Amino acid sequence: MLEIRDLECGYGPVSALKGVSLDVGAGELVALIGANGAGKSTTLRAISGLVKPRAGTIRFDGRDITGFDPAQALAAGVAHCPEGRRVFPYMSVADNLAMGAYLRRDPILVGQDLDRVYSDFPRLAERRRQAAGTLSGGEQQMLAIGRALMSRPKLVMFDEPSLGLAPTIVEQTLRIIRGIRDGGATVLLVEQNAFAALEICDYAYLIATGRVVKRGTGADLLADPNVREAYLGG
Ligand code: ATP
């Protein structure tokens, strides 16, 4: 579904990705783990068109999407649930969800998807007219997830979905992400919480200073003594 080869990206003089290659198969949940600043977010930003690659290729669903802008990537079926949630604080919950579907021209299916988001996240249904900025952190995360799903994506990318959430909400959020995979979508998950990510993923890549330094199933990486030492607290 997604094939990244030798991807290089940077910000001005900073080189953030120094030749990343990775694959995500259709229907898989793949995790990217690694320390702060390793290049995980930049990888997602390159896929969704928020940063332009300097070299390398990104193929998605049989097409070359390298250098697509964000609207083109979204139209191709990529949804990005960014770090920090980034809901539109002064817009209602309903309008935030509508923004997720802004490129779609199939109002009947959009309506069905909206009903589904409200039934999956009853708190959002109760608060549909409330300004998104007044929701709790966990509710804003649910809204960001719901908004991403409103584009009917083939690939959903989550950047640090558990950041700043209470432990019970973290568990719930990761269960929802797993459910999105179980529902047939392909998921690419960036998580600071490496242990949780490795437990729920099918496959994982460990990124350090802009390179993939290890790859394997979640179970493989959980059992790896070096990974345990550096990322899982021994
Ligand atoms: P984090 O969990 O902190 O987001 P990350 O693994 O996602 O870490 P990136 O955000 O991809 O890492 O950052 C990779 C490198 O690029 C880091 O050295 C970072 O300082 C740098 N970087 C990221 N965003 C910018 C930016 N907007 N301008 C300049 N440098 C940046």
Boltz pocket constraint, residues with backbone or C-beta under 6 A from the ligand:
constraints:
  - pocket:
      binder: B
      contacts: [[A, 11], [A, 14], [A, 15], [A, 16], [A, 34], [A, 35], [A, 36], [A, 37], [A, 38], [A, 39], [A, 40], [A, 41], [A, 42], [A, 43], [A, 192]]
      max_distance: 6.0
